[in-house]
Amino acid sequence: MKISVITLFPDMFTGFKTSSIINKAILKGIVEYEVVDMRSFTEDRHNRVDDYPYGGGAGLVLMCQPVIDAIKATRTEKSLVIMMTPQGKTLKQSLAYDLSKHEHLVLVCGHYEGFDERIRMYVDMEMSIGDYVLTGGEAAAMVISDAVIRLVDGVITQESHEDDSFSDGLLEYPHYTRPRVYDGHEVPDVLVSGHHENIKRFRLKESLRKTQRVRPDLLENREFSKLEQTLMEEIAQENQGE
């Protein structure tokens, strides 16, 4: 897989590319990560990439020429070009999984007041990481890259991400490691019992419990399995007891 990021601030990605799982994926040759300097495409004699908006208003707007030329120079027939914008489709785990199956993603980072509207004609989709505004699309591009790269085959084991929060519509169950007892708090007995079916049941139940407590909206339209229905009834009884 290849990810290309078109940005005005390529240095922001230096640490991102050379750290943790992202760096390992690059070193293994599983992922190619390219950072493209948008400013290198400008034809403005003053090296500008932005200008004041027609009609007036605060801020500066990214001009068509350097952004579109950067997109044209970077994309191929197999590319999916994504514009980073708070107006775009919100990133979800399911969307990250879909994106991980593409051969080439091109992430276009905005800055200043935003993009000239005509640039949208040259992208395939628009994406946001939440209902808030950042100073630029670089942080969003890193979030999307991280979410996607870890799902690419061979980057981490499938078991490491198949139980992630949101992967099956639920929040992830709690994890524990040594020591078994710390400051009076003990690891649940079932997790050290060696009984795999009981452990699996416990984790599903705790996943349901956490989702109900923290993100009940995720359960509103869920089609519960028979086991999940049983576990939800147990959780309800336990809540009443408390």
Backbone bond lengths (Angstrom), bond angles and torsions (degrees), N, CA, C in turn:
res aa  C-N    CA-C-N  psi(-1)  N-CA   C-N-CA  omega(-1)  CA-C   N-CA-C  phi
1 M - - - 1.466 - - 1.522 109.54 -
2 K 1.327 114.70 147.49 1.460 120.17 176.82 1.527 109.16 -126.32
3 I 1.323 115.27 136.27 1.457 121.09 173.40 1.523 108.01 -122.60
4 S 1.310 116.29 126.04 1.462 122.20 176.28 1.519 108.08 -114.10
5 V 1.328 116.29 132.76 1.454 121.71 179.44 1.527 108.46 -115.96
6 I 1.309 116.14 121.41 1.461 121.63 176.72 1.518 107.88 -96.84
7 T 1.323 116.95 119.69 1.454 120.82 -170.74 1.525 111.50 -149.89
8 L 1.320 115.93 158.79 1.459 122.17 172.42 1.523 111.45 -87.16
9 F 1.330 116.81 -11.50 1.450 121.25 -174.25 1.528 110.83 -130.11
10 P 1.321 118.07 70.38 1.467 121.38 -177.03 1.518 114.05 -61.24
11 D 1.324 117.82 -28.83 1.467 120.07 -178.80 1.524 112.42 -64.41
12 M 1.324 117.72 -21.52 1.456 120.63 179.56 1.529 111.96 -63.37
13 F 1.331 117.08 -20.88 1.462 120.73 -174.39 1.528 113.23 -96.73
14 T 1.330 117.07 -0.73 1.460 120.20 -177.88 1.527 111.48 -60.59
15 G 1.317 117.10 -53.03 1.457 120.53 178.94 1.507 112.59 -65.29
16 F 1.313 116.89 -37.15 1.466 121.19 -178.95 1.525 110.78 -61.27
17 K 1.321 117.13 -43.64 1.469 121.36 -176.77 1.518 112.96 -72.77
18 T 1.307 117.40 -21.96 1.462 120.39 -171.72 1.523 112.71 -110.81
19 S 1.307 117.33 21.47 1.459 121.06 -177.43 1.524 111.65 -128.88
20 S 1.314 115.74 146.22 1.459 124.24 166.57 1.525 113.54 54.45
21 I 1.330 115.46 -143.28 1.460 122.48 -173.71 1.525 111.56 -65.41
22 I 1.323 117.80 -31.95 1.460 120.48 179.80 1.524 109.64 -61.86
23 N 1.319 116.44 -46.57 1.461 120.86 179.34 1.524 111.40 -62.84
24 K 1.336 116.49 -40.98 1.463 120.10 179.72 1.532 111.13 -63.32
25 A 1.335 115.98 -40.32 1.465 120.03 179.56 1.525 110.87 -63.97
26 I 1.334 116.32 -37.57 1.467 120.94 178.86 1.522 110.31 -69.80
27 L 1.338 117.15 -45.20 1.461 121.12 -178.59 1.532 111.70 -64.43
28 K 1.335 116.42 -32.68 1.469 120.76 178.13 1.524 112.16 -74.46
29 G 1.331 116.64 -13.34 1.453 120.04 -178.05 1.512 113.72 81.48
30 I 1.329 116.64 11.08 1.459 120.73 179.75 1.526 110.29 -78.00
31 V 1.320 115.15 -36.05 1.460 121.24 -178.04 1.526 109.65 -126.68
32 E 1.307 115.79 135.42 1.470 121.75 170.56 1.519 107.52 -105.99
33 Y 1.323 116.43 128.26 1.472 120.42 -176.89 1.524 108.79 -120.76
34 E 1.316 114.93 115.60 1.466 121.93 -175.92 1.522 109.88 -114.87
35 V 1.325 116.58 133.04 1.457 121.61 175.86 1.526 108.21 -113.17
36 V 1.322 116.19 121.61 1.460 122.87 -174.85 1.520 109.30 -109.31
37 D 1.317 116.45 125.18 1.463 122.23 -179.84 1.530 109.27 -80.71
38 M 1.311 115.36 109.08 1.460 120.76 -178.89 1.531 112.30 -59.65
39 R 1.323 116.04 -36.12 1.460 119.92 -175.51 1.529 112.03 -64.82
40 S 1.312 117.37 -24.86 1.467 119.93 -178.71 1.526 112.31 -68.93
41 F 1.306 117.33 -9.84 1.464 121.02 -179.01 1.531 113.45 -99.05
42 T 1.323 116.93 -6.59 1.456 117.74 -176.47 1.525 111.82 -69.99
43 E 1.316 115.76 144.14 1.462 122.49 176.67 1.523 111.05 -103.54
44 D 1.331 115.65 4.41 1.460 120.24 179.47 1.527 109.11 -71.67
45 R 1.317 117.37 135.41 1.472 120.68 -175.83 1.527 112.30 -67.86
46 H 1.334 116.40 -18.65 1.461 121.17 177.16 1.536 111.66 -99.05
47 N 1.311 115.94 8.65 1.464 122.51 177.59 1.521 112.62 66.89
48 R 1.309 117.15 26.29 1.462 121.27 -179.34 1.523 110.79 -83.47
49 V 1.327 114.93 151.19 1.464 120.95 176.10 1.525 110.78 -123.74
50 D 1.328 116.46 -0.31 1.461 120.48 -176.29 1.523 110.21 -137.50
51 D 1.336 114.65 165.26 1.461 119.51 178.71 1.525 108.35 -156.65
52 Y 1.341 115.12 170.83 1.457 120.30 -179.25 1.526 110.42 -70.24
53 P 1.323 117.86 146.49 1.468 120.77 -177.34 1.527 112.29 -74.39
54 Y 1.323 116.09 140.84 1.467 120.24 170.55 1.518 108.71 -61.79
55 G 1.314 116.36 140.81 1.458 121.02 -179.96 1.504 113.08 88.95
56 G 1.347 116.57 -5.09 1.457 120.11 178.76 1.518 112.49 85.23
57 G 1.294 115.11 174.68 1.463 120.63 179.75 1.518 110.98 127.00
58 A 1.319 114.79 167.78 1.460 120.51 -177.48 1.527 111.07 -79.73
59 G 1.322 115.77 153.74 1.454 120.83 173.65 1.512 114.01 83.97
60 L 1.324 114.12 177.39 1.457 123.01 179.60 1.526 109.07 -120.16
61 V 1.337 115.63 153.45 1.459 122.10 -175.62 1.521 109.39 -117.44
62 L 1.321 116.89 135.49 1.462 120.96 176.35 1.524 110.33 -64.53
63 M 1.312 115.95 132.23 1.463 121.72 -176.12 1.536 111.58 -80.27
64 C 1.297 115.40 155.96 1.468 121.13 -179.18 1.519 112.81 -61.23
65 Q 1.326 115.92 -50.71 1.472 120.22 -167.93 1.525 114.52 -54.48
66 P 1.328 120.07 -57.18 1.473 117.68 -177.10 1.525 113.85 -66.60
67 V 1.321 117.35 -36.58 1.470 120.20 -178.36 1.519 110.78 -69.61
68 I 1.313 116.72 -47.96 1.464 120.39 -177.71 1.522 111.01 -67.37
69 D 1.320 117.28 -39.28 1.467 119.74 177.74 1.529 110.59 -64.81
70 A 1.320 117.00 -37.37 1.466 120.21 177.47 1.525 110.57 -65.04
71 I 1.332 116.36 -40.66 1.467 120.67 178.12 1.525 110.12 -63.15
72 K 1.329 116.57 -47.54 1.469 120.96 -178.65 1.525 111.60 -61.22
73 A 1.333 116.47 -37.47 1.458 120.51 -178.00 1.520 112.32 -74.90
74 T 1.321 116.56 -21.79 1.467 120.90 -173.58 1.523 113.19 -98.81
75 R 1.317 116.60 -35.31 1.459 119.36 -173.70 1.518 111.66 -77.86
76 T 1.327 115.61 158.01 1.460 123.15 172.62 1.527 107.50 -129.03
77 E 1.308 116.41 -174.97 1.471 119.93 178.84 1.526 111.52 -64.64
78 K 1.328 117.36 -23.85 1.461 121.18 -176.24 1.526 112.58 -99.73
79 S 1.319 117.33 7.85 1.466 120.90 -175.92 1.518 112.41 -84.33
80 L 1.324 115.59 148.10 1.454 123.12 168.29 1.528 105.88 -114.62
81 V 1.318 116.97 114.79 1.461 121.95 -175.50 1.529 108.91 -95.82
82 I 1.325 115.99 123.56 1.459 121.63 -174.86 1.523 109.60 -122.27
83 M 1.312 115.80 126.63 1.460 121.66 177.37 1.522 109.77 -91.76
84 M 1.333 116.74 129.33 1.458 121.36 176.25 1.530 108.66 -81.26
85 T 1.317 116.40 114.19 1.463 120.74 -178.79 1.521 110.26 -156.91
86 P 1.342 118.78 141.98 1.466 120.38 177.58 1.519 113.03 -65.47
87 Q 1.326 117.02 -11.22 1.465 121.30 178.41 1.524 112.62 -86.36
88 G 1.336 116.57 -4.35 1.449 120.13 -173.79 1.515 114.31 -84.60
89 K 1.318 114.98 -177.69 1.460 123.06 177.91 1.518 108.94 -68.75
90 T 1.316 116.57 132.97 1.459 120.61 -176.32 1.531 111.06 -72.86
91 L 1.311 115.94 134.61 1.459 121.34 179.47 1.531 110.56 -65.34
92 K 1.320 115.65 129.88 1.463 123.39 174.29 1.521 108.07 -128.02
93 Q 1.311 116.92 162.10 1.460 120.16 179.81 1.524 111.01 -59.48
94 S 1.311 117.18 -39.98 1.462 120.58 179.78 1.526 111.06 -63.63
95 L 1.330 117.14 -37.44 1.465 120.99 178.01 1.524 110.06 -69.46
96 A 1.332 117.33 -39.95 1.465 120.58 177.45 1.526 110.04 -59.70
97 Y 1.325 116.06 -40.34 1.463 120.29 178.73 1.533 110.71 -63.14
98 D 1.320 116.93 -44.22 1.468 120.52 178.42 1.525 110.98 -61.51
99 L 1.323 116.28 -42.20 1.461 120.17 -179.13 1.526 111.52 -65.66
100 S 1.327 117.21 -30.55 1.460 120.74 -178.46 1.526 112.30 -66.61
101 K 1.317 117.37 -13.93 1.460 121.77 -179.69 1.524 112.46 -90.83
102 H 1.331 117.02 -6.17 1.460 120.27 178.52 1.527 110.52 -81.84
103 E 1.312 115.72 149.99 1.467 120.47 179.87 1.529 111.51 -77.05
104 H 1.307 117.00 -34.12 1.469 119.20 -174.62 1.522 110.09 -147.45
105 L 1.327 116.11 121.10 1.456 122.34 174.03 1.527 108.77 -108.74
106 V 1.310 116.15 135.63 1.459 121.76 174.57 1.522 107.15 -117.04
107 L 1.332 116.78 113.91 1.458 122.15 -177.92 1.524 108.87 -102.86
108 V 1.320 116.46 119.83 1.464 121.74 -176.14 1.522 108.78 -103.46
109 C 1.330 116.07 117.15 1.465 121.81 -176.03 1.524 111.41 -94.66
110 G 1.311 115.21 125.83 1.453 120.29 175.80 1.518 111.19 -86.96
111 H 1.291 115.43 172.78 1.460 121.23 176.02 1.518 107.48 -162.40
112 Y 1.318 115.58 175.05 1.460 121.42 -178.44 1.530 110.18 59.33
113 E 1.326 118.20 -134.44 1.467 120.60 -176.41 1.523 112.17 -83.35
114 G 1.340 116.53 -13.56 1.455 119.32 179.06 1.512 112.33 134.45
115 F 1.330 115.03 -165.63 1.460 122.63 -177.15 1.526 111.67 -94.81
116 D 1.323 116.00 147.83 1.459 120.41 163.63 1.532 106.40 -57.88
117 E 1.308 116.79 131.46 1.469 121.79 -173.63 1.518 112.44 -55.42
118 R 1.304 118.44 -30.08 1.465 121.55 -176.45 1.528 112.87 -69.29
119 I 1.330 116.65 -18.46 1.464 119.78 178.37 1.526 110.56 -64.81
120 R 1.323 116.73 -28.06 1.464 120.61 -179.53 1.521 112.86 -60.69
121 M 1.319 117.02 -20.83 1.462 120.97 178.98 1.528 111.52 -70.65
122 Y 1.326 117.44 -13.14 1.462 121.68 -174.30 1.531 112.81 -110.25
123 V 1.320 117.19 8.59 1.462 120.86 177.85 1.523 109.38 -116.69
124 D 1.326 115.63 159.35 1.464 121.16 -178.07 1.519 113.02 -92.82
125 M 1.320 116.17 -28.31 1.455 120.12 178.18 1.518 109.71 -160.79
126 E 1.330 115.49 162.49 1.457 122.15 177.34 1.522 108.13 -117.86
127 M 1.329 116.40 141.49 1.453 119.14 -174.86 1.517 111.33 -137.88
128 S 1.345 114.42 145.24 1.449 123.19 178.53 1.523 108.28 -127.57
129 I 1.337 117.11 155.70 1.468 119.88 174.65 1.522 111.16 -106.61
130 G 1.329 117.33 6.97 1.462 119.62 177.67 1.504 111.73 160.07
131 D 1.312 115.17 168.79 1.465 121.06 -176.41 1.515 111.30 -85.92
132 Y 1.307 115.41 66.72 1.462 122.38 176.04 1.517 107.43 -156.53
133 V 1.320 117.09 169.56 1.459 121.65 -175.81 1.522 110.30 -117.46
134 L 1.323 116.51 132.50 1.457 123.28 176.47 1.522 109.47 -104.45
135 T 1.326 116.47 168.11 1.462 119.19 177.92 1.524 111.69 -71.50
136 G 1.306 117.00 -19.62 1.456 121.10 178.46 1.511 110.66 -164.98
137 G 1.326 116.05 172.59 1.455 120.71 -176.25 1.517 114.76 -85.78
138 E 1.338 116.88 -0.56 1.464 119.53 -175.77 1.533 112.51 -62.78
139 A 1.334 117.22 -47.35 1.464 119.99 179.65 1.525 110.92 -60.99
140 A 1.333 116.76 -40.45 1.462 120.96 177.88 1.525 110.90 -64.29
141 A 1.328 116.98 -40.05 1.467 120.58 179.28 1.520 110.92 -63.35
142 M 1.335 117.14 -36.68 1.460 120.12 177.71 1.525 111.17 -68.15
143 V 1.326 116.23 -40.85 1.467 120.14 178.52 1.522 110.35 -61.45
144 I 1.312 116.26 -47.43 1.464 120.57 -179.25 1.519 110.20 -64.45
145 S 1.319 116.84 -43.19 1.465 120.72 179.02 1.520 111.30 -59.61
146 D 1.322 116.03 -46.10 1.463 120.79 -179.65 1.523 110.73 -61.95
147 A 1.339 116.36 -47.13 1.462 120.87 -178.72 1.522 111.68 -61.38
148 V 1.331 116.73 -35.16 1.462 121.45 -177.17 1.520 111.58 -81.39
149 I 1.330 117.21 -47.32 1.462 120.88 -173.72 1.519 112.00 -59.64
150 R 1.328 118.16 -40.49 1.467 120.03 -177.86 1.529 112.22 -66.19
151 L 1.337 116.81 -15.55 1.460 120.78 179.23 1.524 113.15 -95.38
152 V 1.327 117.15 -7.94 1.462 120.87 178.95 1.520 109.25 -69.51
153 D 1.310 116.78 135.57 1.469 121.81 -178.28 1.521 110.86 -53.13
154 G 1.333 115.48 128.51 1.446 120.87 175.83 1.508 115.56 95.68
155 V 1.329 117.43 -12.91 1.465 119.80 -178.72 1.525 109.77 -74.60
156 I 1.327 117.05 -53.44 1.457 122.24 170.56 1.526 107.05 -131.52
157 T 1.316 116.76 165.48 1.463 119.02 -179.61 1.528 110.05 -66.68
158 Q 1.320 116.03 150.91 1.455 120.47 -179.75 1.519 111.49 -59.73
159 E 1.338 116.28 -37.02 1.463 120.11 -179.98 1.520 111.96 -62.42
160 S 1.331 116.44 -27.24 1.463 120.47 -177.35 1.524 112.55 -71.32
161 H 1.339 116.69 -23.56 1.462 117.58 -177.92 1.525 114.57 -120.24
162 E 1.334 118.05 -10.33 1.459 118.17 -176.03 1.528 112.69 -71.29
163 D 1.340 117.23 -20.93 1.458 120.64 177.43 1.528 112.41 -102.14
164 D 1.318 117.55 9.99 1.463 121.04 179.06 1.522 111.33 -56.81
165 S 1.317 115.41 155.31 1.462 119.31 171.70 1.524 109.41 -54.25
166 F 1.334 115.48 137.98 1.466 125.00 177.21 1.528 113.79 78.73
167 S 1.350 118.54 -13.04 1.457 119.23 -178.40 1.517 111.59 -61.30
168 D 1.353 116.67 -37.28 1.461 120.40 177.46 1.521 111.32 -116.22
169 G 1.329 115.92 20.47 1.450 120.51 178.75 1.512 114.36 87.04
170 L 1.330 116.81 2.35 1.462 121.56 -179.49 1.525 110.10 -121.83
171 L 1.329 116.08 161.93 1.448 120.05 171.27 1.525 109.32 -77.99
172 E 1.316 116.58 153.19 1.459 120.94 -174.89 1.526 111.32 -71.47
173 Y 1.320 115.10 147.52 1.466 121.59 177.44 1.536 110.17 -69.22
174 P 1.339 117.98 161.61 1.467 121.13 -179.59 1.525 111.78 -72.39
175 H 1.340 115.08 148.73 1.461 121.68 178.54 1.525 110.17 -113.35
176 Y 1.333 115.42 153.88 1.457 121.63 177.36 1.531 109.39 -140.48
177 T 1.330 116.41 153.47 1.454 121.23 173.24 1.536 108.61 -145.19
178 R 1.325 118.68 -176.66 1.455 121.72 -177.95 1.529 112.29 -65.45
179 P 1.317 118.03 148.42 1.476 127.81 3.75 1.528 111.62 -81.67
180 R 1.313 116.43 161.79 1.465 120.81 -178.26 1.529 111.42 -66.68
181 V 1.318 116.58 -33.98 1.462 120.94 177.21 1.524 108.38 -123.96
182 Y 1.316 116.73 128.24 1.464 120.80 177.59 1.522 109.54 -138.93
183 D 1.325 115.35 122.85 1.464 122.04 178.16 1.529 111.44 53.05
184 G 1.343 115.70 36.25 1.455 121.15 178.48 1.511 114.92 85.69
185 H 1.333 117.65 -3.78 1.467 121.73 -179.38 1.525 109.27 -101.81
186 E 1.344 115.81 124.89 1.461 121.08 -172.23 1.520 111.63 -110.32
187 V 1.316 115.12 146.38 1.461 121.48 174.89 1.528 108.50 -66.70
188 P 1.342 119.07 136.74 1.472 120.75 178.41 1.532 112.21 -53.43
189 D 1.318 116.36 136.51 1.467 122.38 -175.10 1.525 112.55 -56.79
190 V 1.335 116.59 -36.48 1.458 119.82 -175.10 1.528 111.61 -60.69
191 L 1.331 117.21 -30.13 1.464 120.28 -176.35 1.517 112.86 -74.73
192 V 1.324 117.43 -15.68 1.466 120.75 177.51 1.531 110.74 -112.50
193 S 1.335 115.63 12.65 1.469 120.02 -177.14 1.525 112.21 -80.73
194 G 1.342 116.52 -24.08 1.452 119.68 -176.36 1.509 113.49 81.46
195 H 1.340 117.73 -0.17 1.470 122.29 -179.54 1.529 108.36 -90.33
196 H 1.314 115.91 101.63 1.463 120.68 -170.69 1.524 114.04 -64.30
197 E 1.314 117.38 -37.83 1.466 119.84 179.77 1.531 110.75 -66.98
198 N 1.327 115.91 -41.44 1.472 119.21 177.92 1.526 111.52 -65.36
199 I 1.326 116.13 -37.87 1.461 120.41 177.85 1.525 110.27 -64.41
200 K 1.325 115.56 -43.62 1.466 120.31 179.25 1.525 110.80 -61.90
201 R 1.322 116.67 -42.11 1.467 121.59 179.09 1.528 110.76 -65.41
202 F 1.322 116.18 -43.12 1.464 121.10 178.93 1.526 110.77 -60.35
203 R 1.308 116.63 -45.27 1.463 120.29 -177.94 1.523 112.20 -65.82
204 L 1.323 116.70 -39.87 1.460 119.78 177.32 1.527 110.08 -64.34
205 K 1.308 116.28 -42.71 1.467 120.38 -179.70 1.524 111.02 -62.78
206 E 1.331 116.81 -43.99 1.461 120.05 -179.42 1.529 111.31 -69.86
207 S 1.310 116.34 -30.17 1.456 120.60 175.30 1.527 110.39 -65.88
208 L 1.322 115.89 -44.07 1.462 121.07 176.55 1.526 110.98 -64.03
209 R 1.327 116.31 -41.79 1.452 121.13 -178.63 1.541 110.75 -62.35
210 K 1.334 115.08 -46.71 1.466 119.21 -179.16 1.529 111.31 -65.34
211 T 1.331 116.23 -40.91 1.458 120.15 179.77 1.524 110.88 -63.24
212 Q 1.331 116.27 -42.84 1.463 120.36 179.18 1.527 110.98 -63.15
213 R 1.318 116.77 -37.36 1.460 120.92 -177.16 1.531 112.67 -77.37
214 V 1.320 116.45 -41.51 1.470 120.51 -171.52 1.524 112.96 -99.01
215 R 1.339 116.73 -41.24 1.469 121.11 -177.38 1.527 111.07 -132.44
216 P 1.342 118.09 64.70 1.461 119.73 -178.04 1.525 113.47 -59.68
217 D 1.321 116.49 -22.31 1.467 119.78 179.17 1.523 112.28 -61.37
218 L 1.343 116.82 -25.89 1.460 120.07 -179.74 1.527 112.27 -71.71
219 L 1.318 117.13 -16.63 1.460 121.14 -177.93 1.525 113.37 -97.27
220 E 1.328 116.22 -8.81 1.469 119.76 -171.73 1.520 113.39 -59.30
221 N 1.315 117.86 -41.93 1.471 120.90 -177.58 1.521 112.19 -112.87
222 R 1.312 117.40 18.66 1.455 121.16 -177.49 1.524 111.33 -76.22
223 E 1.315 116.43 138.30 1.459 121.80 173.72 1.535 107.16 -93.39
224 F 1.325 116.47 101.57 1.452 121.71 -174.82 1.529 111.32 -74.95
225 S 1.328 115.38 138.31 1.460 119.72 171.62 1.529 108.10 -73.52
226 K 1.325 116.54 169.99 1.465 119.85 179.55 1.526 110.62 -60.93
227 L 1.338 115.79 -41.42 1.460 119.16 179.01 1.528 110.58 -64.26
228 E 1.322 117.52 -42.36 1.462 120.74 179.36 1.525 111.39 -63.54
229 Q 1.337 116.70 -37.92 1.457 120.27 176.71 1.520 110.64 -62.28
230 T 1.313 115.93 -43.19 1.473 120.53 178.57 1.519 110.55 -62.33
231 L 1.317 116.50 -44.25 1.465 120.46 -178.62 1.522 111.48 -66.87
232 M 1.325 117.11 -37.04 1.467 120.15 177.94 1.519 110.68 -65.83
233 E 1.332 117.34 -36.30 1.465 120.90 175.96 1.525 110.44 -65.09
234 E 1.331 116.78 -40.97 1.461 120.36 177.86 1.535 110.82 -62.93
235 I 1.327 116.01 -42.06 1.463 121.33 179.74 1.520 109.65 -63.21
236 A 1.329 117.46 -41.33 1.467 121.56 179.60 1.525 110.07 -62.99
237 Q 1.319 117.02 -43.41 1.472 121.04 178.80 1.531 111.07 -63.73
238 E 1.324 116.33 -40.76 1.464 120.49 178.92 1.529 111.06 -65.87
239 N 1.326 116.08 -37.48 1.470 120.21 178.44 1.525 111.07 -65.88
240 Q 1.335 115.14 -38.32 1.466 118.78 177.55 1.518 110.94 -65.30
241 G 1.343 116.01 -37.77 1.445 120.37 179.61 1.516 112.42 -65.65
242 E 1.345 115.40 -33.39 1.451 119.50 178.16 1.535 112.37 -73.30
